[in-house]
Amino acid sequence: MKINSTELQNNFGKYLMLAAQEDIIITRNGMEIAKLSAVRDAVSDRGAAPGTVIDVMEKAEVYGYGGRKASYEEFLELTKDTEDRYEYIDGEIYLLASPKTTHQIALTELFVIFYNWFQGKECVPLVAPYDITLRRNPENINVVQPDIMVICDLEEKLDEKDYYKGVPALVVEIISEGTRSKDLIKKLDLYMSCGVREYWIVNPINREVTVYHFEDKNISGNITYKKPEIAQSYIFEGLSVELGRIFK
């Protein structure tokens, strides 16, 4: 099946389910740019077994679990005595590489805007590295480190070890060539499924920001802004970002 990128963005949940039955080819301006496949096919295409640790370029197998998915307990054991940064999504462990300069410039500028806007308000913006634990269901535990997250229930959802155990209202991911598929597909579905209300995908390569609004665990709206436009939040009225400021 072939669909264009706009159709995919507007009906992501629908095509995610269809991808379990057949490959979905995504086109832009008439050109094939990506393929949405079932997990078993996508893993095979990368040449890495399910349950492996995959670096941020999603190419190299770093640590494996005998061809099976890693358990949450194994993820905790792997990461407890290391300063490396990892994410754990649907049984796969990702080692996060050091970001590039364009990523850090966009992150710094965007966080300053968020920090200033939320001063004196109930919600609090935080910046990576900061673990967020998300559950699709009691058995499906995931741990991610969004670049920026806006939390509106911080005090009531802190555990005894000072870790946040709730769901952010808004998350921001700044993508690179290596993290594109993880941020555009895996994390979009994860955030949508776990109750995040708004997801910003910042693309320094194309100098654009796509803002997704989630309701009832589905996409209710999305807009892509390009430099020098001004990106607007769906859920925080008045929160806006001039793209010329974050993309130098």
C-alpha positions as CSV (number, residue, x, y, z in Angstrom):
1,M,0.0,0.0,0.0
2,K,1.2,3.5,-0.8
3,I,0.1,6.7,1.0
4,N,1.5,10.2,1.1
5,S,3.1,11.7,4.2
6,T,0.2,14.0,5.0
7,E,-2.3,11.0,5.0
8,L,0.1,9.2,7.4
9,Q,0.3,12.1,9.8
10,N,-3.5,12.6,9.9
11,N,-4.3,8.9,10.4
12,F,-1.2,7.4,12.0
13,G,-3.1,5.0,14.3
14,K,-5.0,3.5,11.4
15,Y,-1.9,2.8,9.3
16,L,0.0,1.5,12.3
17,M,-2.6,-1.3,12.6
18,L,-2.6,-1.9,8.9
19,A,1.2,-2.2,8.9
20,A,0.8,-5.5,10.9
21,Q,-0.8,-7.0,7.7
22,E,1.3,-5.3,4.9
23,D,4.0,-2.8,4.4
24,I,3.0,0.8,4.0
25,I,5.1,2.8,1.6
26,I,5.1,6.6,2.4
27,T,5.6,9.1,-0.4
28,R,6.3,12.8,-0.5
29,N,5.9,14.8,-3.7
30,G,5.5,11.5,-5.5
31,M,8.7,10.0,-4.3
32,E,9.0,7.0,-1.9
33,I,10.7,8.2,1.3
34,A,10.0,5.6,4.0
35,K,8.4,2.2,4.8
36,L,6.2,1.4,7.7
37,S,6.5,-2.3,8.5
38,A,5.6,-4.8,11.3
39,V,8.2,-5.0,14.0
40,R,9.4,-8.4,12.9
41,D,10.2,-7.1,9.4
42,A,11.7,-3.8,10.6
43,V,14.0,-5.6,12.9
44,S,15.1,-8.0,10.2
45,D,15.7,-5.1,7.8
46,R,18.2,-3.6,10.3
47,G,20.0,-6.9,10.8
48,A,19.6,-6.8,14.5
49,A,17.6,-9.2,16.6
50,P,14.7,-8.1,18.9
51,G,16.0,-7.3,22.3
52,T,19.4,-5.9,21.2
53,V,20.8,-2.7,22.3
54,I,20.9,-0.4,19.2
55,D,22.9,2.7,19.0
56,V,21.4,6.1,18.1
57,M,22.2,5.4,14.4
58,E,20.1,2.3,14.6
59,K,22.7,0.2,12.8
60,A,25.1,-1.4,15.2
61,E,24.2,-4.2,17.6
62,V,25.8,-3.4,21.0
63,Y,24.3,-5.8,23.4
64,G,22.0,-8.8,22.8
65,Y,19.6,-11.1,24.6
66,G,19.8,-14.2,22.5
67,G,17.4,-13.1,19.9
68,R,14.6,-12.1,22.3
69,K,13.3,-8.9,23.7
70,A,15.0,-7.6,26.8
71,S,13.0,-7.5,30.0
72,Y,12.5,-4.4,32.1
73,E,14.6,-6.0,34.8
74,E,17.4,-6.7,32.4
75,F,17.3,-3.1,31.3
76,L,17.6,-1.9,34.9
77,E,20.5,-4.2,35.5
78,L,22.3,-3.0,32.4
79,T,21.9,0.7,33.2
80,K,22.3,0.8,37.0
81,D,26.1,1.3,37.2
82,T,26.8,3.3,34.0
83,E,26.9,6.9,33.1
84,D,25.8,6.1,29.5
85,R,22.3,7.2,28.5
86,Y,19.8,4.5,27.4
87,E,16.2,4.3,26.3
88,Y,14.0,1.2,26.6
89,I,11.1,1.0,24.1
90,D,9.0,-2.2,23.6
91,G,11.8,-4.5,24.7
92,E,14.6,-2.8,22.6
93,I,17.4,-0.9,24.3
94,Y,18.9,2.2,22.6
95,L,22.2,3.7,23.5
96,L,22.0,7.4,23.1
97,A,25.0,9.0,21.4
98,S,26.3,12.5,22.1
99,P,24.2,15.1,20.1
100,K,25.6,17.4,17.5
101,T,25.9,21.2,17.7
102,T,22.7,22.0,15.8
103,H,20.8,19.8,18.1
104,Q,22.2,21.5,21.2
105,I,21.6,25.0,19.8
106,A,17.9,24.2,19.1
107,L,17.6,22.5,22.5
108,T,19.1,25.4,24.4
109,E,17.0,28.1,22.6
110,L,13.8,26.1,22.9
111,F,14.2,25.3,26.6
112,V,14.9,29.0,27.4
113,I,11.6,29.9,25.6
114,F,9.7,27.2,27.5
115,Y,11.4,28.1,30.8
116,N,10.5,31.8,30.6
117,W,6.9,31.1,29.4
118,F,6.1,28.7,32.2
119,Q,7.5,31.0,35.0
120,G,4.8,31.4,37.6
121,K,2.6,28.7,36.1
122,E,1.5,25.3,37.4
123,C,3.4,23.3,34.9
124,V,7.2,22.9,34.8
125,P,9.5,22.3,31.8
126,L,12.5,20.0,32.4
127,V,15.4,19.1,30.1
128,A,17.2,15.9,29.3
129,P,18.8,13.8,30.7
130,Y,15.7,12.9,32.7
131,D,14.0,9.4,32.7
132,I,10.3,9.2,31.9
133,T,8.7,5.8,32.6
134,L,5.6,5.2,30.4
135,R,3.3,2.2,30.4
136,R,1.0,1.1,27.6
137,N,-0.3,-1.4,30.0
138,P,1.0,-2.9,33.3
139,E,3.2,-5.4,31.5
140,N,4.6,-2.9,28.9
141,I,7.1,-0.6,30.6
142,N,9.1,1.9,28.6
143,V,11.8,4.4,29.7
144,V,12.6,7.4,27.5
145,Q,14.6,10.6,27.8
146,P,12.8,13.3,25.8
147,D,14.8,16.4,25.0
148,I,12.2,18.6,26.8
149,M,9.2,17.6,28.8
150,V,6.5,19.8,30.4
151,I,5.1,18.2,33.6
152,C,1.9,19.5,35.3
153,D,1.7,17.1,38.2
154,L,5.4,17.0,39.4
155,E,5.0,17.1,43.1
156,E,2.1,14.6,43.4
157,K,3.9,12.1,41.1
158,L,7.4,12.0,42.6
159,D,8.2,8.8,44.3
160,E,10.3,8.3,47.5
161,K,13.5,8.2,45.4
162,D,12.7,11.6,43.8
163,Y,11.8,10.1,40.4
164,Y,8.8,11.3,38.4
165,K,6.3,8.5,37.7
166,G,3.6,10.4,35.8
167,V,3.0,11.3,32.2
168,P,4.2,14.6,30.8
169,A,1.6,16.9,29.2
170,L,4.0,17.8,26.4
171,V,7.2,16.3,25.1
172,V,9.8,17.6,22.6
173,E,12.2,15.5,20.6
174,I,14.9,17.0,18.4
175,I,15.6,14.5,15.6
176,S,18.7,13.7,13.6
177,E,19.2,11.4,10.6
178,G,20.0,8.6,13.0
179,T,16.9,9.0,15.3
180,R,14.4,9.9,12.7
181,S,12.5,6.6,12.5
182,K,12.6,6.2,16.3
183,D,11.2,9.7,17.0
184,L,8.7,9.8,14.0
185,I,7.3,6.3,14.5
186,K,8.2,4.5,17.7
187,K,8.0,7.5,20.0
188,L,5.0,9.1,18.4
189,D,3.1,5.9,18.9
190,L,4.4,5.5,22.5
191,Y,3.5,9.0,23.5
192,M,0.1,8.8,21.9
193,S,-0.7,5.5,23.5
194,C,0.4,6.5,27.0
195,G,-1.5,9.7,27.5
196,V,0.9,12.5,26.4
197,R,-1.3,15.3,25.1
198,E,1.1,17.1,22.8
199,Y,4.3,16.1,20.9
200,W,6.7,18.5,19.2
201,I,9.1,17.0,16.6
202,V,11.9,19.5,15.9
203,N,13.9,18.9,12.7
204,P,17.0,21.0,12.5
205,I,17.9,19.5,9.1
206,N,14.7,20.7,7.4
207,R,14.3,23.7,9.8
208,E,10.8,22.7,10.7
209,V,8.7,21.8,13.7
210,T,5.7,19.5,13.6
211,V,3.3,19.8,16.5
212,Y,0.9,16.8,17.2
213,H,-2.1,17.0,19.4
214,F,-3.4,13.8,21.0
215,E,-6.9,13.1,22.3
216,D,-8.3,9.7,23.4
217,K,-4.9,8.1,22.4
218,N,-5.2,9.2,18.8
219,I,-4.0,12.1,16.7
220,S,-6.6,14.9,16.7
221,G,-4.5,17.5,14.9
222,N,-1.0,18.3,13.6
223,I,0.7,21.2,12.0
224,T,4.1,21.5,10.5
225,Y,5.8,24.9,10.8
226,K,8.8,26.0,8.7
227,K,11.3,28.7,9.3
228,P,10.6,31.7,9.7
229,E,7.0,30.7,10.9
230,I,5.9,30.7,14.5
231,A,5.0,27.3,16.0
232,Q,2.0,27.3,18.3
233,S,1.0,24.9,21.1
234,Y,-2.4,23.3,21.0
235,I,-2.8,22.8,24.8
236,F,-1.0,25.8,26.2
237,E,-2.7,28.9,24.8
238,G,-0.1,31.6,24.1
239,L,3.0,29.3,24.0
240,S,4.7,30.0,20.7
241,V,8.2,29.7,19.3
242,E,9.8,31.7,16.5
243,L,11.6,29.1,14.3
244,G,14.1,31.7,13.3
245,R,15.3,31.7,16.9
246,I,15.9,28.0,17.3
247,F,17.3,27.4,13.8
248,K,20.3,29.6,13.3
